[in-house]
Amino acid sequence: MDRLGLGEIEREIDAEARERFPGGAVRQVVLLQYGDDPEIEPGDLWVRVVLTAEGPGDYERSVQAFQRDHGAAMEEFAGHLARKLREIRLVEFTPQKTVDREGHGPRCHLVVSERLADARAWELGESTQVDMHTTLGRSGLETLDTLIMAGIADTRADAIRWALARIRERPAYARLGERIQEIDRLRNEF
């Protein structure tokens, strides 16, 4: 999506957030896409609800207070976003507008939707959830995103599965498997 089209959607979501979370609790709503945050995958959108806070020393308290005061409304807001735009994967509540060098500070997030292919694969037992917050670094993310942009994979998880399948095809991998079996056999003999 282009930034112009996102701007109109962002304004609608901002108005909805201010209605659901009254009293000045929300400073701003930002609709984020790939490239805006390193955690966002190509094709995905995130909604970052920037909470009102008095400064960095107040960040943790403001997130906890927001969760306590607006827990039910947060869930309803995530449901509204799921109906509004299926590309929205996550809504994040944080007092910070951007990511700092060490990563995010205090935040709370709710998954809005999963990719249909990911949900179906999990239901069929073809995949297992793995912590995708594993640090890959810039070059690792660029590699996965290149595979997505080239049409080889739909998500970073798909790109990792694709790469692992290529590794399994290599003769060296077969030899490693044989070695592991040999080590297991020797271990059982003792």
N, CA, C and O atoms as a DFTB+ gen file, in Angstrom:
760 C
 N C O
     1  1       0.841      -1.191       0.000
     2  2       0.000       0.000       0.000
     3  2       0.875       1.239       0.000
     4  3       1.950       1.258       0.599
     5  1       0.409       2.258      -0.668
     6  2       1.184       3.483      -0.659
     7  2       0.847       4.309       0.579
     8  3      -0.207       4.134       1.189
     9  1       1.744       5.197       0.934
    10  2       1.608       6.000       2.146
    11  2       0.354       6.871       2.097
    12  3      -0.249       7.132       3.139
    13  1      -0.055       7.330       0.902
    14  2      -1.243       8.177       0.768
    15  2      -2.497       7.407       1.174
    16  3      -3.326       7.920       1.925
    17  1      -2.635       6.178       0.679
    18  2      -3.783       5.351       1.038
    19  2      -3.782       4.991       2.511
    20  3      -4.835       4.916       3.144
    21  1      -2.609       4.771       3.043
    22  2      -2.500       4.437       4.457
    23  2      -2.873       5.624       5.343
    24  3      -3.387       5.444       6.447
    25  1      -2.612       6.836       4.853
    26  2      -2.911       8.030       5.646
    27  2      -4.383       8.136       5.994
    28  3      -4.729       8.469       7.128
    29  1      -5.247       7.859       5.040
    30  2      -6.689       7.917       5.285
    31  2      -7.116       6.839       6.281
    32  3      -7.907       7.099       7.187
    33  1      -6.592       5.638       6.106
    34  2      -6.900       4.543       7.036
    35  2      -6.374       4.877       8.429
    36  3      -7.044       4.622       9.429
    37  1      -5.177       5.447       8.490
    38  2      -4.575       5.825       9.769
    39  2      -5.457       6.843      10.496
    40  3      -5.643       6.739      11.708
    41  1      -6.000       7.824       9.771
    42  2      -6.885       8.825      10.394
    43  2      -8.160       8.176      10.933
    44  3      -8.632       8.535      12.011
    45  1      -8.717       7.224      10.188
    46  2      -9.919       6.526      10.657
    47  2      -9.623       5.719      11.921
    48  3     -10.409       5.736      12.868
    49  1      -8.500       5.018      11.936
    50  2      -8.132       4.212      13.103
    51  2      -7.836       5.117      14.298
    52  3      -8.182       4.777      15.430
    53  1      -7.197       6.269      14.057
    54  2      -6.914       7.223      15.128
    55  2      -8.225       7.708      15.758
    56  3      -8.340       7.772      16.982
    57  1      -9.208       8.048      14.924
    58  2     -10.494       8.513      15.445
    59  2     -11.177       7.412      16.253
    60  3     -11.763       7.680      17.302
    61  1     -11.101       6.182      15.767
    62  2     -11.699       5.042      16.476
    63  2     -11.015       4.833      17.832
    64  3     -11.683       4.577      18.834
    65  1      -9.696       4.942      17.859
    66  2      -8.956       4.757      19.116
    67  2      -9.324       5.834      20.130
    68  3      -9.512       5.541      21.311
    69  1      -9.424       7.058      19.678
    70  2      -9.758       8.153      20.604
    71  2     -11.165       7.997      21.171
    72  3     -11.439       8.395      22.304
    73  1     -12.056       7.410      20.365
    74  2     -13.421       7.163      20.835
    75  2     -13.442       6.016      21.856
    76  3     -14.142       6.092      22.865
    77  1     -12.685       4.973      21.591
    78  2     -12.670       3.805      22.477
    79  2     -11.858       4.034      23.753
    80  3     -12.129       3.420      24.785
    81  1     -10.858       4.925      23.677
    82  2      -9.986       5.199      24.819
    83  2     -10.039       6.696      25.132
    84  3      -9.103       7.427      24.809
    85  1     -11.116       7.154      25.754
    86  2     -11.299       8.592      25.998
    87  2     -10.404       9.125      27.120
    88  3      -9.719       8.369      27.808
    89  1     -10.434      10.426      27.277
    90  2      -9.746      11.059      28.393
    91  2      -8.288      11.378      28.144
    92  3      -7.534      11.576      29.097
    93  1      -7.875      11.432      26.906
    94  2      -6.497      11.809      26.611
    95  2      -5.476      10.710      26.828
    96  3      -4.279      10.988      26.892
    97  1      -5.930       9.446      26.943
    98  2      -4.996       8.337      27.166
    99  2      -4.139       8.056      25.934
   100  3      -3.033       7.527      26.045
   101  1      -4.663       8.417      24.749
   102  2      -3.963       8.156      23.495
   103  2      -3.408       9.464      22.948
   104  3      -4.142      10.435      22.764
   105  1      -2.114       9.477      22.694
   106  2      -1.469      10.656      22.118
   107  2      -1.558      10.647      20.601
   108  3      -1.772      11.687      19.978
   109  1      -1.389       9.444      19.996
   110  2      -1.354       9.345      18.543
   111  2      -1.525       7.878      18.138
   112  3      -1.205       6.971      18.906
   113  1      -2.028       7.662      16.934
   114  2      -2.078       6.320      16.364
   115  2      -1.286       6.350      15.070
   116  3      -1.450       7.253      14.249
   117  1      -0.427       5.358      14.894
   118  2       0.424       5.288      13.707
   119  2       0.190       3.940      13.035
   120  3       0.259       2.896      13.683
   121  1      -0.085       3.966      11.747
   122  2      -0.220       2.746      10.964
   123  2       1.130       2.473      10.323
   124  3       1.633       3.283       9.545
   125  1       1.710       1.332      10.655
   126  2       3.062       1.001      10.216
   127  2       3.038      -0.115       9.181
   128  3       2.202      -1.016       9.233
   129  1       3.973      -0.034       8.240
   130  2       4.111      -1.079       7.234
   131  2       5.563      -1.528       7.170
   132  3       6.418      -1.003       7.884
   133  1       5.829      -2.486       6.324
   134  2       7.183      -3.006       6.152
   135  2       8.150      -1.850       5.906
   136  3       7.886      -0.975       5.081
   137  1       9.258      -1.853       6.620
   138  2      10.253      -0.792       6.506
   139  2      10.147       0.237       7.618
   140  3      11.109       0.954       7.892
   141  1       8.985       0.319       8.263
   142  2       8.806       1.271       9.366
   143  2       9.353       0.729      10.685
   144  3       9.711       1.500      11.575
   145  1       9.416      -0.591      10.812
   146  2       9.879      -1.246      12.027
   147  2      10.472      -2.582      11.595
   148  3       9.875      -3.275      10.771
   149  1      11.635      -2.961      12.129
   150  2      12.276      -4.191      11.664
   151  2      11.473      -5.463      11.930
   152  3      11.727      -6.483      11.289
   153  1      10.528      -5.434      12.841
   154  2       9.740      -6.623      13.140
   155  2       8.617      -6.858      12.141
   156  3       8.063      -7.956      12.089
   157  1       8.271      -5.853      11.351
   158  2       7.144      -5.955      10.427
   159  2       7.583      -6.634       9.139
   160  3       8.567      -6.242       8.513
   161  1       6.828      -7.663       8.758
   162  2       7.148      -8.414       7.555
   163  2       6.516      -7.761       6.325
   164  3       5.539      -7.022       6.447
   165  1       7.067      -8.030       5.152
   166  2       6.465      -7.503       3.917
   167  2       4.995      -7.913       3.810
   168  3       4.639      -9.069       4.041
   169  1       4.158      -6.954       3.458
   170  2       2.732      -7.208       3.303
   171  2       1.916      -7.042       4.564
   172  3       0.687      -7.023       4.499
   173  1       2.562      -6.921       5.712
   174  2       1.856      -6.779       6.978
   175  2       1.733      -5.306       7.365
   176  3       2.524      -4.461       6.947
   177  1       0.721      -5.031       8.174
   178  2       0.527      -3.711       8.761
   179  2       0.409      -3.878      10.272
   180  3      -0.150      -4.864      10.751
   181  1       0.932      -2.920      11.014
   182  2       0.774      -2.861      12.462
   183  2       0.139      -1.523      12.809
   184  3       0.338      -0.525      12.116
   185  1      -0.613      -1.520      13.873
   186  2      -1.143      -0.280      14.429
   187  2      -0.418      -0.043      15.743
   188  3      -0.469      -0.873      16.651
   189  1       0.252       1.086      15.836
   190  2       0.927       1.470      17.083
   191  2       0.113       2.586      17.722
   192  3       0.006       3.681      17.171
   193  1      -0.458       2.302      18.886
   194  2      -1.203       3.291      19.651
   195  2      -0.215       3.894      20.640
   196  3       0.243       3.226      21.567
   197  1       0.105       5.166      20.429
   198  2       1.078       5.846      21.278
   199  2       0.327       6.446      22.471
   200  3      -0.538       7.307      22.311
   201  1       0.676       5.976      23.652
   202  2      -0.002       6.384      24.878
   203  2       0.595       7.667      25.435
   204  3       1.764       7.981      25.213
   205  1      -0.222       8.385      26.149
   206  2       0.242       9.591      26.827
   207  2       1.076       9.192      28.040
   208  3       0.663       8.360      28.847
   209  1       2.247       9.793      28.153
   210  2       3.136       9.541      29.296
   211  2       3.921      10.814      29.553
   212  3       4.115      11.630      28.651
   213  1       4.370      10.980      30.789
   214  2       5.094      12.194      31.165
   215  2       6.562      12.167      30.783
   216  3       7.237      13.190      30.894
   217  1       7.069      11.046      30.344
   218  2       8.469      10.923      29.957
   219  2       8.927       9.500      30.123
   220  3       8.161       8.658      30.591
   221  1      10.175       9.203      29.746
   222  2      10.684       7.823      29.824
   223  2      10.526       7.172      31.195
   224  3      10.306       5.964      31.281
   225  1      10.633       7.939      32.244
   226  2      10.472       7.380      33.584
   227  2       9.045       6.952      33.889
   228  3       8.809       6.204      34.838
   229  1       8.097       7.418      33.094
   230  2       6.677       7.120      33.301
   231  2       6.162       6.052      32.329
   232  3       4.992       5.678      32.396
   233  1       7.012       5.561      31.433
   234  2       6.565       4.629      30.384
   235  2       5.955       3.354      30.958
   236  3       4.853       2.965      30.570
   237  1       6.658       2.709      31.872
   238  2       6.181       1.435      32.424
   239  2       4.844       1.622      33.132
   240  3       3.912       0.845      32.926
   241  1       4.753       2.647      33.959
   242  2       3.514       2.903      34.697
   243  2       2.363       3.202      33.750
   244  3       1.244       2.742      33.978
   245  1       2.616       3.967      32.689
   246  2       1.544       4.331      31.765
   247  2       0.998       3.117      31.013
   248  3      -0.206       3.033      30.772
   249  1       1.863       2.184      30.642
   250  2       1.399       0.971      29.956
   251  2       0.570       0.118      30.913
   252  3      -0.495      -0.375      30.541
   253  1       1.048      -0.056      32.135
   254  2       0.306      -0.856      33.122
   255  2      -1.052      -0.229      33.438
   256  3      -2.061      -0.931      33.520
   257  1      -1.073       1.079      33.613
   258  2      -2.334       1.767      33.915
   259  2      -3.299       1.658      32.739
   260  3      -4.498       1.463      32.936
   261  1      -2.785       1.783      31.522
   262  2      -3.640       1.681      30.340
   263  2      -4.254       0.283      30.256
   264  3      -5.448       0.148      29.991
   265  1      -3.453      -0.751      30.477
   266  2      -3.962      -2.122      30.443
   267  2      -5.036      -2.331      31.512
   268  3      -6.076      -2.934      31.248
   269  1      -4.779      -1.836      32.700
   270  2      -5.720      -1.992      33.806
   271  2      -7.043      -1.273      33.508
   272  3      -8.122      -1.821      33.734
   273  1      -6.945      -0.058      33.004
   274  2      -8.138       0.762      32.793
   275  2      -8.897       0.445      31.515
   276  3     -10.095       0.714      31.429
   277  1      -8.221      -0.123      30.520
   278  2      -8.838      -0.288      29.200
   279  2      -8.718      -1.702      28.638
   280  3      -8.811      -1.883      27.424
   281  1      -8.515      -2.702      29.482
   282  2      -8.295      -4.074      28.999
   283  2      -9.367      -4.571      28.041
   284  3      -9.049      -5.082      26.967
   285  1     -10.629      -4.426      28.416
   286  2     -11.726      -4.904      27.564
   287  2     -11.790      -4.106      26.266
   288  3     -12.005      -4.673      25.195
   289  1     -11.603      -2.794      26.360
   290  2     -11.646      -1.945      25.162
   291  2     -10.489      -2.279      24.215
   292  3     -10.634      -2.160      22.998
   293  1      -9.348      -2.692      24.760
   294  2      -8.209      -3.081      23.915
   295  2      -8.580      -4.291      23.062
   296  3      -8.293      -4.321      21.865
   297  1      -9.215      -5.285      23.674
   298  2      -9.644      -6.487      22.947
   299  2     -10.670      -6.126      21.877
   300  3     -10.592      -6.616      20.750
   301  1     -11.627      -5.274      22.226
   302  2     -12.649      -4.848      21.260
   303  2     -12.021      -4.077      20.105
   304  3     -12.427      -4.237      18.954
   305  1     -11.041      -3.250      20.409
   306  2     -10.344      -2.476      19.376
   307  2      -9.613      -3.411      18.420
   308  3      -9.655      -3.209      17.206
   309  1      -8.939      -4.438      18.956
   310  2      -8.254      -5.415      18.107
   311  2      -9.259      -6.125      17.200
   312  3      -8.974      -6.358      16.025
   313  1     -10.427      -6.470      17.734
   314  2     -11.479      -7.093      16.922
   315  2     -11.959      -6.178      15.823
   316  3     -12.190      -6.613      14.695
   317  1     -12.108      -4.901      16.153
   318  2     -12.515      -3.911      15.144
   319  2     -11.477      -3.832      14.031
   320  3     -11.829      -3.784      12.853
   321  1     -10.204      -3.819      14.399
   322  2      -9.142      -3.752      13.388
   323  2      -9.136      -4.992      12.501
   324  3      -8.883      -4.892      11.300
   325  1      -9.412      -6.156      13.080
   326  2      -9.453      -7.400      12.307
   327  2     -10.547      -7.334      11.243
   328  3     -10.378      -7.839      10.133
   329  1     -11.657      -6.712      11.588
   330  2     -12.748      -6.570      10.615
   331  2     -12.468      -5.469       9.603
   332  3     -12.934      -5.533       8.466
   333  1     -11.704      -4.455      10.016
   334  2     -11.446      -3.283       9.178
   335  2     -10.502      -3.588       8.017
   336  3     -10.783      -3.227       6.874
   337  1      -9.391      -4.249       8.309
   338  2      -8.364      -4.462       7.295
   339  2      -7.611      -5.743       7.631
   340  3      -6.905      -5.795       8.638
   341  1      -7.751      -6.772       6.806
   342  2      -7.187      -8.084       7.137
   343  2      -5.674      -8.098       7.159
   344  3      -5.088      -9.020       7.726
   345  1      -5.010      -7.108       6.560
   346  2      -3.545      -7.063       6.566
   347  2      -2.966      -6.622       7.899
   348  3      -1.768      -6.770       8.137
   349  1      -3.816      -6.076       8.775
   350  2      -3.335      -5.654      10.095
   351  2      -3.091      -6.909      10.927
   352  3      -4.018      -7.665      11.219
   353  1      -1.828      -7.119      11.305
   354  2      -1.447      -8.319      12.051
   355  2      -1.418      -8.078      13.555
   356  3      -1.669      -8.995      14.337
   357  1      -1.112      -6.842      13.964
   358  2      -0.850      -6.611      15.380
   359  2      -1.202      -5.179      15.742
   360  3      -1.024      -4.263      14.939
   361  1      -1.705      -4.993      16.961
   362  2      -1.879      -3.655      17.515
   363  2      -1.002      -3.589      18.751
   364  3      -1.027      -4.475      19.605
   365  1      -0.225      -2.512      18.826
   366  2       0.754      -2.336      19.891
   367  2       0.409      -1.067      20.661
   368  3       0.125      -0.025      20.070
   369  1       0.437      -1.168      21.973
   370  2       0.183      -0.022      22.851
   371  2       1.497       0.303      23.549
   372  3       2.021      -0.513      24.306
   373  1       2.022       1.483      23.297
   374  2       3.314       1.874      23.863
   375  2       3.386       3.394      23.961
   376  3       2.750       4.086      23.166
   377  1       4.141       3.928      24.913
   378  2       4.307       5.378      24.993
   379  2       5.362       5.906      24.015
   380  3       5.580       7.115      23.939
   381  1       6.014       5.019      23.271
   382  2       7.080       5.441      22.366
   383  2       6.594       5.416      20.916
   384  3       5.968       4.451      20.480
   385  1       6.885       6.468      20.189
   386  2       6.464       6.537      18.789
   387  2       7.361       5.694      17.891
   388  3       6.895       5.132      16.900
   389  1       8.635       5.603      18.228
   390  2       9.580       4.862      17.397
   391  2      10.383       3.892      18.258
   392  3      10.390       3.972      19.486
   393  1      11.047       2.989      17.581
   394  2      11.891       2.010      18.262
   395  2      13.210       2.687      18.616
   396  3      13.787       3.407      17.802
   397  1      13.680       2.449      19.838
   398  2      14.986       2.996      20.191
   399  2      16.075       1.991      19.830
   400  3      15.759       0.890      19.379
   401  1      17.316       2.327      20.011
   402  2      18.436       1.476      19.582
   403  2      18.453       0.132      20.299
   404  3      18.905      -0.858      19.723
   405  1      17.979       0.069      21.521
   406  2      17.983      -1.176      22.283
   407  2      16.709      -1.988      22.056
   408  3      16.551      -3.047      22.664
   409  1      15.815      -1.535      21.221
   410  2      14.531      -2.202      21.018
   411  2      13.442      -1.404      21.703
   412  3      13.675      -0.303      22.200
   413  1      12.286      -1.959      21.722
   414  2      11.145      -1.265      22.317
   415  2      11.281      -1.191      23.826
   416  3      11.890      -2.053      24.460
   417  1      10.708      -0.157      24.375
   418  2      10.568      -0.056      25.819
   419  2       9.290      -0.764      26.205
   420  3       8.858      -1.681      25.507
   421  1       8.679      -0.361      27.298
   422  2       7.449      -1.013      27.737
   423  2       6.374      -0.948      26.652
   424  3       6.148       0.096      26.040
   425  1       5.730      -2.070      26.435
   426  2       4.661      -2.122      25.440
   427  2       3.775      -3.320      25.716
   428  3       4.160      -4.257      26.416
   429  1       2.613      -3.270      25.164
   430  2       1.662      -4.364      25.213
   431  2       1.155      -4.527      23.793
   432  3       0.856      -3.537      23.125
   433  1       1.054      -5.754      23.327
   434  2       0.530      -5.925      21.978
   435  2      -0.472      -7.064      21.934
   436  3      -0.420      -8.000      22.732
   437  1      -1.379      -6.955      20.983
   438  2      -2.383      -7.978      20.744
   439  2      -2.296      -8.382      19.281
   440  3      -2.221      -7.524      18.401
   441  1      -2.306      -9.675      19.019
   442  2      -2.319     -10.154      17.646
   443  2      -3.733      -9.936      17.116
   444  3      -4.713     -10.370      17.721
   445  1      -3.818      -9.261      15.985
   446  2      -5.111      -8.957      15.385
   447  2      -5.537     -10.098      14.472
   448  3      -6.684     -10.542      14.525
   449  1      -4.620     -10.575      13.635
   450  2      -4.945     -11.669      12.728
   451  2      -3.674     -12.417      12.355
   452  3      -2.563     -11.896      12.456
   453  1      -3.873     -13.646      11.924
   454  2      -2.775     -14.447      11.405
   455  2      -2.975     -14.581       9.905
   456  3      -4.090     -14.442       9.402
   457  1      -1.913     -14.845       9.213
   458  2      -2.059     -15.174       7.801
   459  2      -2.822     -16.494       7.727
   460  3      -2.563     -17.405       8.513
   461  1      -3.750     -16.599       6.797
   462  2      -4.574     -17.785       6.663
   463  2      -3.715     -19.032       6.459
   464  3      -3.998     -20.079       7.042
   465  1      -2.674     -18.932       5.643
   466  2      -1.809     -20.087       5.383
   467  2      -1.109     -20.540       6.662
   468  3      -0.962     -21.742       6.884
   469  1      -0.674     -19.605       7.506
   470  2       0.000     -19.958       8.760
   471  2      -0.962     -20.663       9.714
   472  3      -0.604     -21.663      10.335
   473  1      -2.183     -20.139       9.828
   474  2      -3.176     -20.739      10.717
   475  2      -3.549     -22.140      10.232
   476  3      -3.658     -23.066      11.036
   477  1      -3.743     -22.296       8.938
   478  2      -4.122     -23.598       8.381
   479  2      -3.008     -24.626       8.591
   480  3      -3.279     -25.762       8.979
   481  1      -1.768     -24.238       8.339
   482  2      -0.636     -25.162       8.521
   483  2      -0.528     -25.596       9.973
   484  3      -0.255     -26.765      10.246
   485  1      -0.738     -24.678      10.912
   486  2      -0.680     -25.016      12.331
   487  2      -1.797     -25.989      12.696
   488  3      -1.560     -26.968      13.403
   489  1      -3.028     -25.722      12.212
   490  2      -4.159     -26.596      12.508
   491  2      -3.955     -28.003      11.964
   492  3      -4.387     -28.976      12.583
   493  1      -3.304     -28.118      10.819
   494  2      -3.061     -29.421      10.202
   495  2      -1.836     -30.121      10.776
   496  3      -1.512     -31.235      10.367
   497  1      -1.157     -29.482      11.714
   498  2       0.023     -30.076      12.325
   499  2       1.247     -30.013      11.438
   500  3       2.231     -30.714      11.676
   501  1       1.190     -29.174      10.415
   502  2       2.308     -29.047       9.490
   503  2       3.337     -28.027       9.942
   504  3       4.404     -27.907       9.340
   505  1       3.022     -27.294      10.996
   506  2       3.975     -26.320      11.507
   507  2       3.829     -26.222      13.017
   508  3       2.802     -26.591      13.586
   509  1       4.866     -25.722      13.643
   510  2       4.898     -25.516      15.082
   511  2       5.314     -24.078      15.323
   512  3       6.225     -23.571      14.668
   513  1       4.652     -23.421      16.259
   514  2       5.014     -22.049      16.573
   515  2       6.415     -22.010      17.168
   516  3       6.732     -22.763      18.089
   517  1       7.236     -21.137      16.637
   518  2       8.591     -20.922      17.119
   519  2       8.718     -19.445      17.436
   520  3       8.134     -18.609      16.748
   521  1       9.470     -19.119      18.463
   522  2       9.666     -17.722      18.844
   523  2      10.285     -16.949      17.693
   524  3      11.474     -17.101      17.411
   525  1       9.486     -16.116      17.023
   526  2       9.982     -15.345      15.891
   527  2      10.639     -14.050      16.349
   528  3      11.022     -13.221      15.523
   529  1      10.770     -13.873      17.647
   530  2      11.470     -12.692      18.144
   531  2      12.958     -12.982      18.306
   532  3      13.704     -12.189      18.881
   533  1      13.368     -14.127      17.788
   534  2      14.780     -14.460      17.798
   535  2      15.519     -13.400      16.999
   536  3      15.076     -13.008      15.920
   537  1      16.615     -12.947      17.513
   538  2      17.361     -11.891      16.846
   539  2      18.122     -12.463      15.665
   540  3      18.983     -13.328      15.828
   541  1      17.803     -11.979      14.485
   542  2      18.488     -12.413      13.283
   543  2      19.528     -11.398      12.837
   544  3      20.514     -11.764      12.197
   545  1      19.327     -10.159      13.159
   546  2      20.212      -9.115      12.674
   547  2      19.749      -8.622      11.314
   548  3      18.923      -9.250      10.652
   549  1      20.293      -7.498      10.919
   550  2      19.864      -6.848       9.682
   551  2      20.050      -7.746       8.456
   552  3      19.148      -7.841       7.623
   553  1      21.210      -8.406       8.334
   554  2      21.463      -9.215       7.138
   555  2      20.537     -10.428       7.085
   556  3      20.100     -10.818       6.002
   557  1      20.231     -11.032       8.236
   558  2      19.303     -12.158       8.261
   559  2      17.906     -11.748       7.828
   560  3      17.261     -12.436       7.037
   561  1      17.443     -10.615       8.357
   562  2      16.122     -10.115       7.963
   563  2      16.095      -9.746       6.489
   564  3      15.117     -10.031       5.797
   565  1      17.163      -9.111       5.997
   566  2      17.219      -8.749       4.581
   567  2      17.175      -9.992       3.702
   568  3      16.537      -9.978       2.649
   569  1      17.836     -11.055       4.114
   570  2      17.816     -12.299       3.351
   571  2      16.396     -12.862       3.281
   572  3      15.914     -13.214       2.204
   573  1      15.732     -12.944       4.431
   574  2      14.363     -13.453       4.451
   575  2      13.433     -12.568       3.633
   576  3      12.597     -13.071       2.883
   577  1      13.573     -11.258       3.773
   578  2      12.696     -10.336       3.053
   579  2      12.946     -10.379       1.545
   580  3      12.022     -10.174       0.758
   581  1      14.193     -10.645       1.138
   582  2      14.495     -10.795      -0.286
   583  2      13.767     -12.013      -0.847
   584  3      13.229     -11.961      -1.952
   585  1      13.749     -13.106      -0.091
   586  2      13.020     -14.300      -0.527
   587  2      11.526     -14.020      -0.650
   588  3      10.867     -14.553      -1.542
   589  1      10.990     -13.190       0.238
   590  2       9.575     -12.813       0.171
   591  2       9.319     -11.950      -1.062
   592  3       8.383     -12.203      -1.820
   593  1      10.155     -10.932      -1.257
   594  2       9.971     -10.009      -2.384
   595  2      10.131     -10.722      -3.736
   596  3       9.529     -10.322      -4.732
   597  1      10.949     -11.780      -3.757
   598  2      11.169     -12.538      -4.989
   599  2      10.045     -13.540      -5.249
   600  3      10.012     -14.183      -6.298
   601  1       9.122     -13.670      -4.289
   602  2       7.998     -14.579      -4.472
   603  2       8.296     -16.015      -4.070
   604  3       7.478     -16.900      -4.320
   605  1       9.430     -16.265      -3.463
   606  2       9.800     -17.619      -3.030
   607  2       9.035     -18.002      -1.772
   608  3       8.717     -19.174      -1.570
   609  1       8.740     -17.028      -0.932
   610  2       8.033     -17.273       0.327
   611  2       7.045     -16.137       0.560
   612  3       7.197     -15.039       0.024
   613  1       6.027     -16.427       1.373
   614  2       5.026     -15.403       1.699
   615  2       5.346     -14.667       2.994
   616  3       4.981     -13.503       3.160
   617  1       6.027     -15.347       3.910
   618  2       6.335     -14.761       5.213
   619  2       7.767     -15.105       5.583
   620  3       8.407     -15.923       4.922
   621  1       8.265     -14.485       6.632
   622  2       9.606     -14.817       7.111
   623  2       9.656     -16.275       7.574
   624  3      10.659     -16.960       7.370
   625  1       8.583     -16.743       8.192
   626  2       8.545     -18.147       8.615
   627  2       8.621     -19.067       7.398
   628  3       9.329     -20.074       7.426
   629  1       7.896     -18.728       6.329
   630  2       7.967     -19.524       5.091
   631  2       9.381     -19.507       4.522
   632  3       9.873     -20.529       4.043
   633  1      10.031     -18.353       4.574
   634  2      11.392     -18.239       4.038
   635  2      12.356     -19.119       4.837
   636  3      13.250     -19.742       4.263
   637  1      12.175     -19.170       6.157
   638  2      13.014     -20.035       6.986
   639  2      12.746     -21.496       6.644
   640  3      13.681     -22.287       6.521
   641  1      11.451     -21.864       6.487
   642  2      11.119     -23.245       6.110
   643  2      11.745     -23.600       4.764
   644  3      12.258     -24.705       4.589
   645  1      11.703     -22.665       3.809
   646  2      12.287     -22.886       2.482
   647  2      13.794     -23.131       2.604
   648  3      14.334     -24.058       2.001
   649  1      14.461     -22.285       3.394
   650  2      15.912     -22.426       3.560
   651  2      16.258     -23.757       4.232
   652  3      17.228     -24.411       3.847
   653  1      15.477     -24.158       5.227
   654  2      15.733     -25.432       5.892
   655  2      15.533     -26.608       4.938
   656  3      16.271     -27.592       4.997
   657  1      14.539     -26.506       4.062
   658  2      14.322     -27.566       3.071
   659  2      15.527     -27.678       2.138
   660  3      15.918     -28.783       1.763
   661  1      16.123     -26.535       1.761
   662  2      17.317     -26.565       0.899
   663  2      18.486     -27.222       1.624
   664  3      19.274     -27.939       1.008
   665  1      18.601     -26.983       2.921
   666  2      19.681     -27.603       3.704
   667  2      19.489     -29.119       3.745
   668  3      20.448     -29.875       3.588
   669  1      18.232     -29.563       3.960
   670  2      17.960     -31.000       4.026
   671  2      18.287     -31.714       2.718
   672  3      18.558     -32.915       2.726
   673  1      18.266     -30.997       1.597
   674  2      18.551     -31.594       0.286
   675  2      20.040     -31.849       0.068
   676  3      20.406     -32.607      -0.831
   677  1      20.882     -31.249       0.851
   678  2      22.330     -31.342       0.650
   679  2      22.881     -32.664       1.183
   680  3      22.441     -33.140       2.230
   681  1      23.835     -33.259       0.474
   682  2      24.444     -34.522       0.923
   683  2      25.099     -34.393       2.303
   684  3      25.077     -35.342       3.086
   685  1      25.670     -33.248       2.599
   686  2      26.324     -33.064       3.898
   687  2      25.310     -33.208       5.032
   688  3      25.651     -33.712       6.102
   689  1      24.095     -32.781       4.815
   690  2      23.059     -32.910       5.846
   691  2      22.738     -34.392       6.081
   692  3      22.559     -34.818       7.222
   693  1      22.668     -35.159       5.014
   694  2      22.419     -36.605       5.143
   695  2      23.535     -37.259       5.949
   696  3      23.284     -38.121       6.792
   697  1      24.764     -36.841       5.681
   698  2      25.889     -37.395       6.436
   699  2      25.801     -37.018       7.916
   700  3      26.114     -37.832       8.785
   701  1      25.377     -35.793       8.202
   702  2      25.195     -35.393       9.606
   703  2      24.160     -36.280      10.278
   704  3      24.356     -36.708      11.415
   705  1      23.064     -36.561       9.591
   706  2      22.027     -37.432      10.141
   707  2      22.565     -38.813      10.449
   708  3      22.239     -39.400      11.480
   709  1      23.393     -39.332       9.548
   710  2      24.004     -40.643       9.776
   711  2      24.904     -40.612      11.009
   712  3      24.892     -41.551      11.804
   713  1      25.675     -39.553      11.175
   714  2      26.565     -39.413      12.338
   715  2      25.762     -39.381      13.642
   716  3      26.138     -40.010      14.630
   717  1      24.669     -38.649      13.629
   718  2      23.823     -38.553      14.832
   719  2      23.288     -39.935      15.189
   720  3      23.286     -40.319      16.358
   721  1      22.836     -40.682      14.186
   722  2      22.343     -42.037      14.446
   723  2      23.451     -42.921      15.004
   724  3      23.214     -43.721      15.909
   725  1      24.649     -42.780      14.472
   726  2      25.793     -43.557      14.951
   727  2      26.113     -43.203      16.406
   728  3      26.370     -44.089      17.221
   729  1      26.095     -41.916      16.726
   730  2      26.353     -41.469      18.109
   731  2      25.268     -42.006      19.045
   732  3      25.575     -42.463      20.146
   733  1      24.014     -41.957      18.623
   734  2      22.925     -42.487      19.443
   735  2      23.082     -43.987      19.676
   736  3      22.841     -44.478      20.779
   737  1      23.490     -44.719      18.624
   738  2      23.701     -46.151      18.746
   739  2      24.808     -46.441      19.760
   740  3      24.663     -47.319      20.610
   741  1      25.933     -45.687      19.663
   742  2      27.037     -45.873      20.603
   743  2      26.619     -45.526      22.032
   744  3      27.013     -46.212      22.976
   745  1      25.849     -44.500      22.191
   746  2      25.374     -44.098      23.510
   747  2      24.512     -45.193      24.140
   748  3      24.605     -45.461      25.337
   749  1      23.688     -45.809      23.330
   750  2      22.804     -46.872      23.827
   751  2      23.555     -48.141      24.190
   752  3      23.077     -48.939      24.996
   753  1      24.734     -48.333      23.596
   754  2      25.522     -49.509      23.902
   755  2      26.154     -49.426      25.299
   756  3      26.482     -50.454      25.891
   757  1      26.323     -48.216      25.821
   758  2      26.935     -48.054      27.144
   759  2      25.927     -48.169      28.186
   760  3      26.247     -48.061      29.370
